[in-house]
Amino acid sequence: MKRRFVYLSVAAILMAGCVSQPEEGERYEMLPIHVVTGESCFEIKACDTVPIVGDVYLDVQNEFTLAWPDLDGFDASVRKELMFMAFGDSSCATMDEAGQKFLGRTWVEDDEYLFGGMEPKKVKLDSVRFWPYNYATVKGEVRQDGQLLHFSVNKEEFVAFAAHGTYSFQSLIVDRATGKAVRLADLMDTAGIGRVMIRALEELEKNKENGNSTECLSDEYTKCLPEPDGFTMDSNRTVVTAFYNIYSVQAYGCGMLFVDMPVDWLSGQVTLTPYGKKIFGIEEGKKK
């Protein structure tokens, strides 16, 4: 059965007396949000019986909902990155083109086996006829925080002849003042961040309370984590949360890994950049 979307929330750690809202020299108006949706349902005929399905027919359903601002005025590199986040393809000229291409995907890798090396013929359906079927669902949202735009994408996919479905979470923070994407390296010296994240999992109770620890990590990552798949910040900019999607650093059954790092703790572990201090509202020469 098609699983409901898992909405992933990042835990916020609010430190009383330590929270200072970042001062911004320029106030930013909220951008209008445009909700763009797309859905396709079609059937393809294979040249041989499809495993598990037990028939030569395979149904496919793709859908997406993006609640984002108009991206026309954004830097081209940011548009490409957001396009890739949503649709896994940054080669298209526009988001609309990328969305239409996504809706036509069959999610079948072995084209030679199923289609004899030929482009599969698709018959449009009003609804799925045969189960199991291939599907992909994408939901994109944005949180506006002054000069920062926090884009996020949840994806869920299932291939009929796979053991189980997959899901993922992706994020991108864009600074409206610069028009550029914000990277961890823009905020801090990331040279030893892999070991810092291990310490956060081992030392901070909040991570353990949320079910995130080093217990499920693959052996190669128990001492030092690789570069995270992405990161988020809470609305008060007091917590940085790095995350790893399934399979990145631990087994599928362990789920995603989130590493919460309160800024007041993090500032004692790494060197924040001047830009990072500005974003976190830390005065030069002082720790948060």
Backbone as numpy.savetxt, mean C-alpha at the origin, in Angstrom:
# Nx Ny Nz CAx CAy CAz Cx Cy Cz
-14.96 -18.29 -1.35 -15.80 -17.10 -1.35 -14.92 -15.85 -1.35
-15.37 -14.84 -2.04 -14.59 -13.62 -2.13 -14.54 -12.94 -0.76
-13.32 -12.70 -0.29 -13.15 -12.13 1.02 -13.39 -10.63 1.00
-13.98 -10.11 2.06 -14.18 -8.67 2.15 -12.83 -7.98 2.25
-12.84 -6.69 1.88 -11.62 -5.90 2.00 -11.18 -5.85 3.44
-9.90 -5.98 3.67 -9.34 -5.79 4.99 -8.83 -4.37 5.05
-9.46 -3.54 5.84 -9.02 -2.16 5.96 -7.97 -2.10 7.05
-6.76 -1.75 6.66 -5.63 -1.77 7.57 -5.47 -0.41 8.21
-5.50 -0.40 9.54 -5.32 0.86 10.24 -4.02 0.83 11.01
-3.33 1.96 11.01 -2.07 2.06 11.71 -2.34 2.60 13.11
-1.81 1.92 14.12 -2.04 2.33 15.50 -1.36 3.65 15.78
-2.07 4.58 16.44 -1.50 5.89 16.78 -1.14 5.90 18.26
0.08 6.31 18.57 0.53 6.40 19.95 0.59 7.87 20.31
-0.28 8.31 21.19 -0.36 9.71 21.55 0.33 9.91 22.89
1.41 10.68 22.90 2.19 10.91 24.10 1.77 12.24 24.72
1.05 12.17 25.82 0.54 13.38 26.46 1.70 14.27 26.88
1.56 15.55 26.57 2.60 16.51 26.95 3.75 16.55 25.97
3.83 15.58 25.05 4.95 15.53 24.10 4.51 15.86 22.69
3.20 16.01 22.49 2.68 16.24 21.16 2.68 17.73 20.84
3.31 18.09 19.74 3.26 19.47 19.27 2.92 19.46 17.80
1.81 20.09 17.46 1.38 20.10 16.07 2.38 20.90 15.23
2.85 20.36 14.12 3.81 21.08 13.29 3.26 22.42 12.83
4.11 23.44 12.92 3.73 24.76 12.43 3.97 24.84 10.93
3.01 25.33 10.20 3.16 25.47 8.77 3.03 26.94 8.39
4.03 27.42 7.67 4.02 28.83 7.28 2.87 29.16 6.35
2.39 28.19 5.61 1.32 28.41 4.65 0.19 27.44 4.93
-1.02 27.94 4.97 -2.17 27.07 5.20 -2.65 26.51 3.87
-2.99 25.26 3.86 -3.38 24.59 2.63 -4.87 24.25 2.66
-5.56 24.68 1.62 -6.98 24.36 1.49 -7.14 22.87 1.19
-8.23 22.31 1.68 -8.52 20.91 1.39 -8.80 20.76 -0.11
-8.21 19.78 -0.72 -8.43 19.53 -2.15 -9.74 18.77 -2.34
-10.49 19.09 -3.39 -11.71 18.32 -3.68 -11.35 16.87 -4.00
-12.15 15.96 -3.52 -11.92 14.53 -3.76 -12.83 14.04 -4.87
-12.26 13.35 -5.82 -13.02 12.79 -6.94 -13.05 11.27 -6.78
-14.24 10.70 -6.77 -14.38 9.26 -6.64 -14.50 8.66 -8.05
-13.53 7.87 -8.43 -13.50 7.23 -9.75 -13.65 5.72 -9.55
-14.59 5.13 -10.25 -14.83 3.70 -10.10 -14.78 3.00 -11.46
-14.55 1.72 -11.43 -14.56 0.91 -12.64 -14.81 -0.54 -12.28
-15.51 -1.25 -13.14 -15.80 -2.66 -12.88 -15.93 -3.40 -14.21
-15.41 -4.61 -14.24 -15.57 -5.45 -15.41 -15.84 -6.88 -14.97
-16.62 -7.58 -15.76 -16.90 -8.98 -15.50 -16.98 -9.67 -16.85
-16.14 -10.67 -17.07 -16.12 -11.33 -18.37 -15.70 -12.79 -18.21
-15.86 -13.51 -19.29 -15.55 -14.94 -19.28 -14.56 -15.23 -20.41
-13.58 -16.09 -20.12 -12.62 -16.50 -21.14 -12.69 -18.01 -21.30
-12.37 -18.46 -22.50 -12.40 -19.89 -22.79 -10.98 -20.37 -23.03
-10.59 -21.38 -22.25 -9.24 -21.93 -22.35 -9.19 -23.04 -23.38
-7.97 -23.42 -23.78 -7.83 -24.50 -24.74 -7.79 -25.86 -24.05
-7.80 -25.85 -22.71 -7.79 -27.10 -21.95 -8.54 -26.85 -20.65
-8.86 -27.91 -19.93 -9.59 -27.77 -18.68 -8.77 -26.99 -17.66
-9.41 -26.01 -17.05 -8.74 -25.20 -16.05 -8.71 -25.95 -14.73
-7.53 -26.09 -14.12 -7.44 -26.80 -12.84 -8.38 -26.21 -11.79
-8.93 -27.06 -10.95 -9.85 -26.70 -9.87 -11.21 -26.28 -10.40
-11.22 -25.39 -11.40 -12.49 -24.97 -11.98 -13.19 -26.16 -12.62
-12.40 -27.03 -13.28 -12.96 -28.24 -13.88 -13.75 -28.00 -15.15
-13.48 -26.89 -15.82 -14.19 -26.58 -17.07 -13.23 -25.78 -17.94
-13.64 -25.54 -19.17 -12.80 -24.75 -20.08 -13.08 -23.26 -19.94
-14.09 -22.93 -19.15 -14.45 -21.53 -18.96 -13.89 -21.00 -17.64
-13.45 -19.77 -17.67 -12.94 -19.13 -16.47 -13.48 -17.70 -16.42
-14.12 -17.36 -15.32 -14.69 -16.02 -15.17 -13.69 -15.10 -14.46
-13.78 -13.83 -14.81 -12.88 -12.82 -14.24 -13.70 -11.60 -13.84
-13.40 -11.07 -12.65 -14.08 -9.85 -12.20 -13.04 -8.90 -11.61
-12.98 -7.69 -12.15 -12.06 -6.66 -11.67 -12.85 -5.42 -11.29
-12.43 -4.76 -10.23 -13.11 -3.53 -9.84 -12.17 -2.63 -9.06
-12.40 -1.33 -9.16 -11.60 -0.39 -8.40 -12.43 0.82 -8.00
-12.04 1.44 -6.89 -12.61 2.69 -6.42 -11.46 3.54 -5.91
-11.28 4.71 -6.50 -10.24 5.63 -6.08 -10.89 6.93 -5.63
-10.74 7.26 -4.36 -11.24 8.52 -3.82 -10.04 9.43 -3.60
-9.57 10.04 -4.67 -8.38 10.86 -4.69 -8.67 12.22 -5.29
-7.80 13.19 -5.03 -7.94 14.47 -5.74 -7.53 14.34 -7.19
-7.83 15.33 -8.00 -7.41 15.36 -9.39 -5.88 15.41 -9.43
-5.27 14.49 -10.15 -3.81 14.38 -10.16 -3.15 15.17 -11.29
-3.92 15.87 -12.09 -3.36 16.56 -13.26 -2.25 17.54 -12.88
-2.39 18.21 -11.75 -1.40 19.20 -11.38 -0.21 18.65 -10.61
-0.17 17.34 -10.40 0.91 16.73 -9.64 2.13 16.50 -10.51
3.28 16.41 -9.86 4.52 16.09 -10.55 4.35 14.77 -11.31
4.94 14.68 -12.50 4.79 13.49 -13.34 5.26 12.23 -12.63
6.36 12.31 -11.87 6.87 11.13 -11.18 5.90 10.67 -10.10
5.21 11.61 -9.45 4.22 11.25 -8.43 3.02 10.58 -9.09
2.57 11.13 -10.22 1.44 10.52 -10.92 1.76 9.08 -11.33
2.98 8.87 -11.83 3.39 7.53 -12.24 3.41 6.57 -11.05
3.90 7.07 -9.91 3.98 6.21 -8.73 2.58 5.86 -8.20
1.68 6.82 -8.22 0.31 6.55 -7.79 -0.40 5.62 -8.76
-0.11 5.77 -10.03 -0.67 4.87 -11.04 -0.21 3.44 -10.80
1.07 3.29 -10.46 1.60 1.96 -10.19 1.01 1.39 -8.90
0.84 2.24 -7.89 0.22 1.79 -6.64 -1.17 1.23 -6.89
-1.94 1.93 -7.69 -3.33 1.53 -7.91 -3.46 0.35 -8.85
-2.72 0.39 -9.95 -2.96 -0.57 -11.03 -1.77 -1.45 -11.40
-0.64 -1.28 -10.69 0.52 -2.12 -10.95 1.15 -1.88 -12.30
0.93 -0.70 -12.86 1.44 -0.38 -14.20 1.62 1.12 -14.29
2.84 1.56 -14.59 3.10 2.99 -14.73 3.42 3.38 -16.16
3.12 2.50 -17.11 3.48 2.74 -18.50 2.44 3.54 -19.27
1.25 3.70 -18.70 0.18 4.40 -19.41 0.34 5.91 -19.32
-0.28 6.59 -20.24 -0.19 8.05 -20.29 -1.07 8.72 -19.25
-2.20 8.09 -18.90 -3.14 8.67 -17.95 -3.64 7.62 -16.98
-4.20 8.08 -15.86 -4.80 7.16 -14.89 -5.99 6.44 -15.50
-6.75 7.15 -16.33 -7.91 6.53 -16.96 -7.49 5.36 -17.86
-6.43 5.57 -18.62 -5.92 4.51 -19.48 -5.44 3.32 -18.65
-4.74 3.61 -17.54 -4.25 2.55 -16.67 -5.41 1.78 -16.05
-6.48 2.51 -15.67 -7.64 1.86 -15.09 -8.33 0.93 -16.07
-8.46 1.37 -17.31 -9.09 0.53 -18.32 -8.24 -0.71 -18.62
-6.95 -0.55 -18.61 -6.05 -1.68 -18.82 -6.18 -2.68 -17.68
-6.28 -2.16 -16.45 -6.47 -3.02 -15.27 -7.76 -3.82 -15.38
-8.83 -3.19 -15.83 -10.12 -3.88 -15.91 -10.09 -5.02 -16.92
-9.17 -4.99 -17.88 -9.08 -6.04 -18.88 -8.16 -7.18 -18.51
-7.47 -7.07 -17.36 -6.52 -8.12 -16.98 -7.23 -9.42 -16.63
-6.66 -10.55 -17.05 -7.25 -11.86 -16.75 -6.64 -12.49 -15.52
-5.43 -12.05 -15.10 -4.69 -12.60 -13.97 -4.28 -14.05 -14.20
-4.16 -14.41 -15.48 -3.69 -15.74 -15.86 -2.25 -15.61 -16.32
-1.33 -16.32 -15.67 0.08 -16.24 -16.03 0.46 -17.22 -17.14
-0.11 -18.41 -17.10 0.27 -19.45 -18.05 -0.59 -19.35 -19.31
-0.37 -18.32 -20.09 -1.18 -18.10 -21.29 -1.01 -19.23 -22.30
0.18 -19.80 -22.38 0.45 -20.86 -23.35 -0.41 -22.09 -23.06
-0.51 -22.42 -21.77 -1.29 -23.60 -21.37 -2.79 -23.35 -21.56
-3.25 -22.19 -21.13 -4.69 -21.94 -21.14 -5.21 -21.46 -22.49
-4.37 -20.72 -23.22 -4.88 -20.10 -24.44 -4.09 -20.50 -25.68
-3.16 -21.41 -25.52 -2.38 -21.84 -26.67 -1.55 -20.73 -27.28
-1.14 -19.78 -26.44 -0.32 -18.68 -26.91 -1.09 -17.59 -27.63
-2.41 -17.71 -27.68 -3.23 -16.72 -28.37 -3.87 -15.77 -27.36
-4.22 -14.59 -27.82 -4.92 -13.63 -26.98 -6.29 -14.21 -26.62
-6.62 -14.30 -25.32 -7.89 -14.90 -24.93 -9.10 -14.09 -25.40
-10.11 -14.79 -25.87 -11.35 -14.12 -26.25 -12.19 -13.91 -24.99
-12.74 -12.72 -24.87 -13.50 -12.37 -23.68 -14.96 -12.14 -24.03
-15.84 -12.73 -23.23 -17.28 -12.54 -23.39 -17.78 -11.79 -22.16
-18.35 -10.63 -22.37 -18.82 -9.81 -21.26 -19.96 -10.49 -20.52
-19.91 -10.42 -19.17 -20.94 -11.00 -18.32 -21.56 -9.94 -17.43
-22.80 -10.16 -17.03 -23.43 -9.28 -16.05 -22.98 -9.65 -14.64
-22.69 -10.93 -14.45 -22.23 -11.42 -13.15 -21.48 -12.73 -13.35
-20.74 -13.12 -12.36 -19.93 -14.34 -12.43 -20.82 -15.57 -12.54
-20.45 -16.48 -13.45 -21.23 -17.71 -13.64 -20.60 -18.91 -12.95
-19.25 -18.99 -13.00 -18.56 -20.16 -12.48 -17.64 -19.78 -11.32
-17.64 -20.62 -10.31 -16.76 -20.44 -9.15 -15.85 -21.66 -9.06
-14.57 -21.50 -8.71 -13.89 -20.25 -8.37 -13.55 -19.43 -9.61
-13.26 -18.17 -9.41 -12.98 -17.27 -10.52 -11.83 -16.34 -10.14
-11.26 -15.70 -11.13 -10.19 -14.73 -10.87 -10.81 -13.36 -10.55
-10.27 -12.70 -9.56 -10.74 -11.34 -9.29 -9.63 -10.48 -8.70
-9.79 -9.19 -8.86 -8.89 -8.21 -8.26 -9.71 -6.99 -7.87
-9.51 -6.54 -6.65 -10.24 -5.39 -6.14 -9.25 -4.37 -5.58
-9.44 -3.11 -5.95 -8.54 -2.04 -5.53 -9.37 -0.93 -4.90
-8.92 -0.45 -3.74 -9.57 0.69 -3.10 -8.50 1.69 -2.70
-8.60 2.91 -3.22 -7.63 3.95 -2.92 -8.28 5.11 -2.19
-7.59 5.63 -1.17 -8.09 6.76 -0.40 -6.95 7.75 -0.15
-7.30 8.92 0.34 -6.29 9.91 0.68 -6.71 10.61 1.97
-5.72 10.88 2.82 -5.94 11.68 4.03 -5.16 12.98 3.87
-5.85 14.10 4.08 -5.22 15.40 3.91 -4.81 15.96 5.26
-3.52 16.25 5.38 -2.96 16.71 6.64 -2.11 17.95 6.37
-2.78 19.09 6.19 -2.05 20.32 5.89 -1.30 20.19 4.58
0.02 20.33 4.65 0.82 20.25 3.43 1.06 18.83 2.96
0.68 17.84 3.77 0.92 16.45 3.41 -0.36 15.76 2.95
-0.22 14.99 1.88 -1.31 14.14 1.39 -0.87 12.69 1.58
-1.68 11.93 2.30 -1.35 10.54 2.61 -2.20 9.62 1.73
-1.65 9.18 0.63 -2.36 8.28 -0.28 -2.20 6.84 0.21
-3.26 6.06 0.08 -3.18 4.64 0.44 -4.00 3.80 -0.54
-3.56 2.57 -0.72 -4.25 1.64 -1.61 -4.31 0.28 -0.94
-5.51 -0.29 -0.86 -5.71 -1.66 -0.43 -6.03 -2.50 -1.66
-5.38 -3.65 -1.78 -5.65 -4.55 -2.90 -5.97 -5.95 -2.38
-6.85 -6.61 -3.11 -7.15 -8.01 -2.83 -7.26 -8.74 -4.15
-6.61 -9.89 -4.26 -6.61 -10.65 -5.51 -6.80 -12.14 -5.22
-7.40 -12.82 -6.16 -7.53 -14.27 -6.05 -7.49 -14.87 -7.45
-6.69 -15.92 -7.61 -6.61 -16.66 -8.87 -7.22 -18.03 -8.62
-8.13 -18.43 -9.50 -8.94 -19.63 -9.28 -8.13 -20.88 -8.97
-6.97 -21.03 -9.59 -6.20 -22.25 -9.36 -5.05 -22.04 -8.38
-5.16 -21.02 -7.50 -4.16 -20.80 -6.46 -4.66 -21.35 -5.13
-3.73 -21.56 -4.20 -4.08 -22.12 -2.90 -4.90 -21.13 -2.07
-4.63 -19.85 -2.25 -5.34 -18.83 -1.49 -5.18 -17.48 -2.19
-5.97 -16.52 -1.74 -5.87 -15.19 -2.29 -4.73 -14.41 -1.66
-4.50 -13.21 -2.16 -3.48 -12.34 -1.59 -4.08 -10.95 -1.35
-3.43 -10.22 -0.47 -3.84 -8.85 -0.21 -2.59 -8.02 0.06
-2.72 -6.73 -0.11 -1.57 -5.86 0.11 -2.04 -4.45 0.45
-1.12 -3.70 1.04 -1.37 -2.31 1.40 -0.20 -1.49 0.90
-0.47 -0.36 0.30 0.59 0.53 -0.18 0.26 1.96 0.19
1.29 2.76 0.36 1.07 4.15 0.74 2.09 5.06 0.09
1.73 6.32 -0.03 2.64 7.33 -0.55 2.25 8.66 0.07
3.23 9.33 0.67 3.01 10.66 1.24 3.57 11.69 0.27
2.76 12.69 -0.07 3.17 13.73 -1.00 3.14 15.07 -0.28
4.22 15.82 -0.41 4.32 17.15 0.19 3.83 18.18 -0.83
2.76 18.89 -0.50 2.21 19.87 -1.42 3.13 21.07 -1.60
4.00 21.30 -0.61 4.92 22.44 -0.71 5.99 22.22 -1.77
6.42 20.97 -1.91 7.49 20.65 -2.88 6.95 19.94 -4.11
5.77 19.33 -3.98 5.21 18.56 -5.08 5.84 17.19 -5.22
6.68 16.81 -4.27 7.41 15.54 -4.34 6.91 14.53 -3.32
7.20 13.27 -3.58 6.90 12.20 -2.63 7.89 12.28 -1.47
7.42 11.95 -0.27 8.25 11.98 0.92 8.76 10.56 1.19
10.08 10.42 1.28 10.71 9.12 1.57 11.21 9.13 3.02
11.41 7.93 3.56 11.98 7.84 4.90 13.31 8.58 4.97
14.11 8.45 3.91 15.42 9.09 3.88 15.32 10.61 3.87
14.16 11.15 3.50 13.97 12.59 3.57 13.78 13.05 5.01
13.31 12.13 5.85 12.97 12.46 7.24 14.08 12.15 8.22
14.93 11.17 7.87 15.93 10.70 8.83 17.07 10.00 8.12
18.16 9.80 8.84 19.26 8.98 8.34 18.82 7.53 8.45
18.69 6.85 7.34 18.15 5.48 7.32 19.24 4.41 7.27
20.49 4.80 7.49 21.59 3.84 7.38 21.40 2.62 8.27
20.92 2.81 9.49 20.74 1.67 10.40 19.30 1.41 10.76
18.37 1.85 9.90 16.95 1.77 10.24 16.47 0.32 10.39
17.10 -0.62 9.68 16.68 -2.03 9.80 16.87 -2.56 11.21
17.96 -2.19 11.87 18.21 -2.61 13.24 17.34 -1.82 14.22
17.08 -0.57 13.89 16.20 0.24 14.73 14.80 -0.36 14.78
14.31 -0.84 13.64 12.98 -1.43 13.61 12.92 -2.73 14.41
14.01 -3.49 14.41 14.07 -4.69 15.26 13.96 -4.29 16.72
14.67 -3.23 17.12 14.59 -2.76 18.51 13.17 -2.31 18.84
12.52 -1.65 17.90 11.15 -1.20 18.14 10.22 -2.39 18.40
10.40 -3.46 17.66 9.58 -4.65 17.85 9.88 -5.32 19.19
11.12 -5.27 19.61 11.53 -5.94 20.84 11.27 -5.10 22.09
11.36 -3.76 21.96 11.30 -2.90 23.14 9.95 -2.24 23.39
9.21 -1.95 22.36 7.99 -1.17 22.51 6.77 -2.07 22.67
6.11 -1.94 23.80 4.97 -2.81 24.11 3.84 -2.65 23.12
3.70 -1.44 22.56 2.59 -1.20 21.64 2.67 -2.14 20.44
3.87 -2.41 19.94 4.01 -3.33 18.82 3.54 -4.72 19.20
3.94 -5.17 20.39 3.54 -6.51 20.84 2.03 -6.58 21.05
1.46 -5.51 21.60 0.01 -5.48 21.82 -0.76 -5.59 20.50
-0.18 -5.06 19.44 -0.82 -5.12 18.13 -0.49 -6.39 17.36
0.23 -7.31 18.01 0.54 -8.59 17.37 1.73 -8.55 16.45
2.58 -7.54 16.60 3.78 -7.42 15.75 5.03 -7.66 16.60
5.82 -8.62 16.20 7.02 -8.97 16.94 8.04 -9.58 15.98
9.16 -10.04 16.53 10.19 -10.68 15.71 9.99 -12.19 15.61
8.98 -12.71 16.29 8.80 -14.16 16.40 8.55 -14.84 15.06
7.90 -14.16 14.14 7.50 -14.78 12.88 8.43 -14.42 11.72
9.45 -13.63 11.98 10.34 -13.19 10.92 11.13 -14.34 10.32
11.38 -14.27 9.03 12.28 -15.22 8.38 13.66 -15.07 9.02
14.41 -16.16 9.08 15.70 -16.17 9.78 16.63 -15.04 9.35
16.61 -14.72 8.06 17.54 -13.70 7.55 17.22 -12.29 8.02
16.03 -12.11 8.63 15.62 -10.77 9.02 15.50 -10.59 10.53
15.90 -11.57 11.32 15.72 -11.48 12.77 16.63 -10.44 13.42
17.73 -10.09 12.77 18.66 -9.11 13.32 18.54 -7.74 12.66
18.11 -7.74 11.42 18.02 -6.47 10.69 16.96 -6.60 9.60
15.98 -5.73 9.62 14.93 -5.75 8.61 15.39 -5.01 7.36
14.90 -5.43 6.20 15.23 -4.71 4.96 14.43 -3.42 4.86
14.62 -2.70 3.79 13.84 -1.49 3.56 12.36 -1.84 3.55
11.53 -1.12 4.28 10.10 -1.47 4.33 9.41 -1.25 2.99
8.27 -1.90 2.83 7.48 -1.72 1.62 6.87 -0.32 1.56
6.76 0.30 2.71 6.22 1.65 2.77 6.13 2.10 4.21
5.64 3.32 4.41 5.46 3.81 5.78 4.32 4.81 5.79
3.78 5.01 6.98 2.72 5.98 7.18 3.04 6.83 8.40
2.30 7.90 8.58 2.38 8.73 9.78 0.97 8.92 10.32
0.84 9.03 11.63 -0.47 9.30 12.20 -0.82 10.77 11.97
-2.06 11.15 12.27 -2.55 12.49 11.96 -1.86 13.57 12.77
-1.26 13.22 13.92 -0.54 14.19 14.73 0.96 14.20 14.42
1.37 13.35 13.51 2.78 13.21 13.14 3.65 12.87 14.35
3.13 12.02 15.21 3.87 11.59 16.39 4.35 10.15 16.28
3.87 9.43 15.27 4.23 8.02 15.10 4.52 7.75 13.63
5.65 7.14 13.36 5.98 6.63 12.02 5.79 5.13 12.06
5.04 4.60 11.12 4.79 3.16 11.06 5.30 2.61 9.74
6.33 1.79 9.82 6.83 1.08 8.63 6.03 -0.21 8.49
5.83 -0.66 7.26 5.06 -1.88 7.07 5.67 -2.76 5.99
5.37 -4.05 6.12 5.82 -5.07 5.17 4.62 -5.91 4.78
4.41 -6.09 3.49 3.30 -6.90 3.01 3.60 -8.38 3.20
2.58 -9.20 3.00 2.75 -10.64 3.17 3.86 -11.15 2.25
4.63 -12.07 2.78 5.77 -12.69 2.10 7.03 -11.82 2.12
6.92 -10.53 2.43 8.11 -9.68 2.37 9.17 -10.11 3.39
8.74 -10.32 4.64 9.70 -10.69 5.69 9.22 -11.86 6.55
7.99 -12.30 6.34 7.48 -13.42 7.12 6.42 -14.17 6.31
6.06 -15.34 6.81 5.17 -16.24 6.07 3.77 -15.64 5.90
3.06 -16.15 4.89 1.71 -15.68 4.59 0.81 -15.77 5.82
0.90 -16.88 6.54 0.03 -17.09 7.69 0.23 -16.08 8.81
1.38 -15.41 8.82 1.67 -14.40 9.86 1.11 -13.04 9.48
0.68 -12.89 8.24 0.11 -11.63 7.80 1.14 -10.55 7.56
0.68 -9.32 7.49 1.56 -8.18 7.31 2.28 -7.86 8.62
3.39 -7.16 8.51 4.12 -6.70 9.68 4.10 -5.19 9.73
3.68 -4.63 10.87 3.69 -3.19 11.09 4.65 -2.88 12.23
5.47 -1.89 12.04 6.44 -1.49 13.07 6.16 -0.05 13.47
5.54 0.13 14.63 5.24 1.46 15.14 6.48 2.05 15.81
6.82 3.29 15.45 7.97 3.98 16.04 7.56 5.39 16.43
7.22 5.62 17.71 6.88 6.97 18.15 8.05 7.91 17.88
7.76 9.11 17.42 8.81 10.04 17.03 9.71 10.40 18.21
9.14 10.51 19.43 9.99 10.86 20.57 10.99 9.74 20.87
10.61 8.49 20.60 11.53 7.36 20.76 12.48 7.30 19.56
11.93 7.49 18.37 12.72 7.37 17.15 13.83 8.42 17.09
13.56 9.62 17.58 14.55 10.70 17.52 15.78 10.40 18.37
15.66 9.44 19.29 16.81 9.03 20.08 17.55 7.86 19.46
17.01 7.32 18.37 17.61 6.17 17.71 18.31 6.53 16.40
17.77 7.54 15.72 18.32 7.96 14.42 18.49 9.47 14.41
19.20 9.96 13.43 19.36 11.40 13.25 18.29 11.90 12.28
17.43 12.77 12.77 16.41 13.36 11.92 17.02 14.45 11.05
16.55 14.56 9.84 17.01 15.62 8.95 16.31 16.93 9.32
16.83 18.06 8.87 16.12 19.33 9.11 14.69 19.29 8.59
14.50 18.66 7.43 13.15 18.53 6.88 12.29 17.66 7.80
12.86 16.55 8.29 12.12 15.67 9.20 11.70 16.40 10.46
12.60 17.21 11.02 12.27 17.97 12.23 11.14 18.95 11.95
11.16 19.54 10.78 10.09 20.47 10.41 8.75 19.74 10.31
8.76 18.59 9.64 7.52 17.82 9.46 6.98 17.35 10.80
7.89 16.95 11.72 7.46 16.44 13.03 7.26 17.55 14.06
7.54 18.80 13.68 7.33 19.91 14.61 8.34 19.96 15.72
9.58 19.58 15.43 10.65 19.58 16.43 11.54 20.79 16.19
11.77 21.57 17.22 12.64 22.73 17.11 14.08 22.25 17.00
14.88 22.96 16.21 16.29 22.64 16.05 16.97 22.66 17.42
17.77 21.61 17.67 18.51 21.51 18.93 17.73 20.87 20.04
16.46 20.52 19.78 15.64 19.88 20.80 15.10 18.56 20.28
14.92 17.62 21.19 14.29 16.35 20.85 12.82 16.45 21.17
12.03 15.71 20.41 10.60 15.76 20.64 10.24 14.95 21.87
